[in-house]
Amino acid sequence: MYKQVVKPLLFKLDAERAHHFVFDNLKRASRLPGTAALLRGFYNYQHPSLAREVFGLTFPNPVGLAAGFDKNAALTDELAALGFGFVEIGTVTPRPQPGNPTPRLFRLPADEALINRMGFNNDGAAAVAAHLRQRHNRQLIIGGNIGKNKDTPNEQAGDDYVAAFEALAEVVDYFVVNVSSPNTPGLRELQDKKPLIKLLQQVQERNLARPTPRPLLLKIAPDLTDAQLDDILEIARETRLSGLVATNTTIARPETLRTPTSTVAAYGAGGLSGRPLRERATAVIRYLHQRSQGALPIIGAGGIHSAHDALEKLAAGASLIQLYTGFIYEGPGLVKQINKQVALAAQP
């Protein structure tokens, strides 16, 4: 029903307006008695073979929702009912910020892709932490994706990441340091080896001083060279990271895009996600998995629109996977489809 009825109606709306429309109405519907049970009946699929033990956490299934959809952790209970094994909230910055001017989210239906330049719009770490304290479903694993405020100089970026970490440390299960978004000016410069080591060490120092440290991951761009990926693996070892998220959106505009070049150019800057990212994201996962000899867990993201795409990421070396653009184009039924096929593939 989603692809035949709901999606065509939503796609008549501006992309960001459609997002808020879905968000608000799912929230309203959840207040009606029995809605959560109904959603679980439609979209949940449970099987013992789906459970994953990754960086010390037990995930009920390997399908998560990537950061960017529920930036402020306002919909985690509803998303749990849709069958996700974990949800990554954010990107969260220490202070609230509105993000970039609108319009800033664009669909490329011919490519089943999105271009976004949201710019870390969020309510700030304190408000997000408050939302998480109010959630009802405490079993859902929550990842906290953290970043710096736009007006914070890169030289002081570590202070922002530490502040966001401290605000969320009691209410999330793992952290993802996001230095790979293309939508905050200068942010990707923090992926360079020297500043990245400094930043991660600053966060990790606070983390390891806690009675119960949280798994700390790094989210990387798909646009890195093999040499840069080798640096990432070295940095991960040096800073004792628990894993990587591969990958974020790309700044590339592949020649294979079906959307007219003039249309893509008119949308302007931003990160491209969806089907065009699938092959590159899988290649990055495979490279990191092979070079690390499988020692570093990877959350695979980028271009997952089917169960086949998900199995491809897992076969390449991902321990878990995340949806975003595929969730928008395929609908909530995609989570169940993937979990069923993963469970089927696990049978002898």
N, C-alpha and C positions, 0 to 999 in steps of 0.2 A: 504493500500500500504506500510505503514511503516514496518509492521511486515513481510510482504511477500518479499519485495524488498530491502528497505533501511537498515533495521536492519541486515540482513545477510551480506550485504556488509560492513557495519560499524564494525561488529563483527569479520571480517577478519583482521582488524587493531588492533594494540596495543590500549588498552583502553584509555590511555591519548591522544594518537595521534588521535583517533576517536573523542574524545571530542573537540579537537582543530579544526579538520576538519569540524565538524558540526557548531561549533561556527563561524569560519571564513566564511563559505559559507552562513550561515544565514545572517551574516552581509553584505556580498556582494549582496545577493539577495534583501535585504531590500532597497538597493540603486536604484533598478529598479522601475520605476513608476508603481503604482498599486499593488505592492507586498504586502504591509501592508493590503490593503483592501481585497486582495485575501485570505490572511491568516486569517483575521478576519471572512471572510465568511465561511471558512472551520471549524475553531476551536472555535469561540466564541459562547457562549450560554448565553442569557440574560433573566432573569425573575425576577420580583419584589421580589419574595420570597427568592431569593438567597442573598439579601443584609443582612449584619451583622453589628451591632453596637457593637464594642468590644474595650475596654479600650479607649473610647472616639473617636475612628476613625470609619468611615463608609466604610466598605469593600463591593465592588460590588458583590462579590461572595466569598465563604469560602475557595477556593482552591488557595494555594500559592506555590511558588517554594522555597525550602529550601536553606539555605546558602550552599555554596560550588560549585554551578554550575556557577554562574556569580560572581566570587570572586571580580572582579574589576569594577563592574557596567558598563560594556561596551556593554551590550546587552539588557538593560531594555526595550527599545522601541519595540524590536522584540519579547521579551517575553510577553509583554502586548498584542501584536497581536495574540498570541497563546491562549489567553483566561484566563490567570492567574488573580486572583483578587488582588494579591500582590506578590512582589518578595523580598526575603531577600538576600542582597548582603554580600559578605565577606566569610570567616572571614577576617576582616581588622585589620592590626597591624599599630602602629604609623609609623614605618619605613619599607621600602620595604624589602622583604626577599624572597629567591628563594625556600624555603621549603626543604623537604627532598630529597635525591638523587633518581633518577629514576633507575628502574621502581618502581612505588609507587601506582599504581592503577591496580587492578586485577578483572577480571570477574569470577563469579562462575555460569555459565549458567544453570547447572543442578538444582541450588537452586534459580535462579533469584536473585542473590545477588552480592555485590561488597565487596572487601576489599580495603581500602585506607589508606595510611599513608602520605598524601600530605604534612602536616606540615605547614599549614597557609602560603602557597605561595601566595603572592599578591604584588601589586605595591605600597603599603603604603597609609596611610590615605589621604595625600594631593592629590595624583593622583586620587584616587577613588572619592574624593569630586569634583574634576575638571570634571570627567566624568559625574557625576550626574548633575552638573550645565549645561551641554551641551545637556541633554536629551530633547526630544521633547514632550513626553507624560508626562504631569505633573499631570494627574489624577491617574496614577498607584501608589498605596501605596508601599513605599519602607521601608524595615526594614534594619537596619544596625547592622550586627553581628560583634562584636569587640573582640579582643584578645590581648595577649601580644606577643612581639617579643621573639624569641627562646632564645636569649642571655641575656634577662632581668631576673635577679634573682626574685624568688617568693616574696621576701621581698619588692621589688620595683614594683611588678606587677600592683598595683593600679595606679601608675603614668602612665603606658602604657595605661591602660583602659581609664583613664581620657583624655589623649592626643588624643586617637582615637575618643573618644566621642566629644571632643571640635572641632576636624577637620570636623566631619560629622554632627554636631548638626543642621546646617541650611539646610541640603540637604536630610535628611531622616525623616521618620514619626514616627518611633519607634526604640528602641535599644534592642539588645539581647546581654547580657554578656555571653560569651562562656568560661567556665572553665571546660568543659566536654569532649573536644576532647582528644582522647588517643594518638595523634600523635605529641604533643609537650612535651618533657621530663619534668616531674614534674607538669604539668598543673593541673591534676586532684587532686593534693594535695590541691589546692585552693578551692575544694568543701567541705573541712572540715569546721566545723561550725565557728570557731574563725576567720581564715583568710578570709572566704567568707563574713562574716558580715563586716569586716573591708574594704574589697575591694568594696562591694556594697554601703556601706555608703559613701565612698570616691567619687564614681561616682554620687551617688544620691545627695550628697551635691552640686555638680556643677549643676546637672540637675535641682534641685528645686530652685536654685538661678536664673534660666533663666526666662524671662518674660512669656514664654510659655514652660513649661517643656515637655519633650517627655516621652511617656510611656516607662518604663524600665522593661525588662523581663530577666529571667535567663534560659539558656538552660542546661538541666540536662542529666546525663547519665542513661541508662536503667539498669545499673549494681548496683544501690544503693539498700540497704536493706530498709525494711519498716521503721525501726528506723531512717535511714538517710533521707528518704522521709518526715518523720514527722519533722525532723530538718529543711529541706528545707522549709516546710510550715511556721514554726516558724520564720525562717530567712526572708521569704517573707513578713510576717506581720511586723517584726521589722524594715525592711529597706524600707517598703512601695513600694514594687514591684507592677507593674501593671499586671503581669502574668508570666506564665512559658511556655517554649517550651519543650515538652516531646515526643520523646527523641532523643538524639544524637546516634551515632553508638555504638556498643557493642564490648568489648574486648573478650567476650566469643566466643567459637567455639562449638556450640551445637552438640551433638552426632547424631542428626537427619539430619545433612548435608549430601546431596547425593554426593557432590564432594569428591573424594578420600582423605582420611586423609593425605596421602603423598603430594598431590597437595596443600592442604591448608597449610600444614607445610612449604612447599617450598616457598609459597608466603610470609610467615613471619608475622611480627607484623603489626597491623593496625586495624582500626575500621571496623566491619562487618555491612553491611546495606542490606536492601531488605527484601524479604519474611521471612527469618528466624527470623527477628526482630519483625514481626507483633504482635504476641501474647503478648510478654513481653511489648512492647510499649503500647499496649492497656490496659494491666493490670496496668501499672504505671499511665496512664491517669485516669483510673477508681478509683484507690486508692486515688490519689490526689484530684479528684473531690469530692469523697465521704467524705474524711477527712476534706476538706475545706468547705463542704456543698455548693459547687458550687459558693463560693464567689470569687474565683481566676480564671480568664480566662486562658485557656490552649490552646496552639497551638499544635495539635497532629501530630506527624511525626513518621515514622518507619513502613516499610513494606506495604505501600499503593500501590497496583497494580491493583485495580479494584474499581468500584463504591461501591461494597459490603464492601470492606475494609474501604473505606472512611466513609460510613454510620456507620460502626462498631465503628470507632474512635469518631464520633460525638455522637453516642448513649452512649458511655462510659463517655462523659463529655467534649470533646473537643469543643471549640467554633469555631475554624478554623482548617484547616489541611494543611500540606505541603507535596509536592512530591519531590523526587530526584531519587532514584534508580528505582522506578516504572515508572517514566517518561522516563528513558533510555530504559527499557525493553519493555514498552508498547507503547511508542511514544506519540506525542502531542495530539492525539485524546483522551487520557485518561482524560484530563482536561474537555473536553466537556461532555464525558460520565458521569463523576462524577456530574457535575453541573446539567445535565438533570435529573439524578436520585434523587439528593437532592431536586430539585424543585418538582419532582413528589411525593416524600415522604411528602412534605409539604402541598400537596393538601388535603382538607377534604374528 
